Amino acid sequence: MRITHIGGPTALIEIGGWRLLTDPTFDPPGGKYRFGWGTGSRKTAGPALSPDELGEIDAVLISHDHHDDNLDPAGRALLPELGVVVTTASGAKRLGGSARGLEPWESTTLEAPGKEPLEITATPCRHGPPGFGPIVGDVIGFFFAGVWVSGDTVLYDGVRSVAERLKVDVAVIHLGGVRFGVTGPLRFTMTASDAVELLDLIQPRVAIPIHYEGWAHFKQGRAEIERVTDRFRWLPIGEAVEI
């Protein structure tokens, strides 16, 4: 398999003849975005590849459609050209069309001539502290063919249950330790210390960090993460890497 980290949460995963794109964000840097309830961010880095450089995409995996750092306007405009869309059940209703919506632990299967079917299972996420669900909305991760993409989440029992239910070979982990001024010390994604605990449980062959850079609301970038742990394989942004 090959993974190309395009930037932010956006990665191209090529496995078994399938080409899957995660959380498409293709806006240029400099824009300011509002996430609701007094939170927001500024995009500090653009994608390493343009949409024209992607090639054919079989499916798009959108952990959540309602935050621009996971589906920005440029990414949203591309969806009609990018194959099957798989996202949350609530997100599929908002996106419409043929988007497939999944609740945690539900699955859907991709099928195409000349390829082995690929089952994609949604995994639990909680994008913030307990009780913030109505504010931050639904989020899911994705598991397929031994690959787990965590989605935007804090560390909690739903995420820990992945270790009990799935055999993860390659873990693609959203990090960044997101905080906002209006919510003080509360975290909305995992920190490096959270990731260490999670990797102890999951024991993947390879752990790859994404969604730790490119936006002003991330509080832990690569340098901060590396001070805590050396267990991640860092992909050069924009280059396809055999895993």
Order of alpha helices (4+ residues) and beta strands (2+ residues): beta-beta-beta-beta-beta-beta-alpha-beta-alpha-beta-beta-beta-alpha-beta-beta-alpha-beta-alpha-beta-alpha-beta
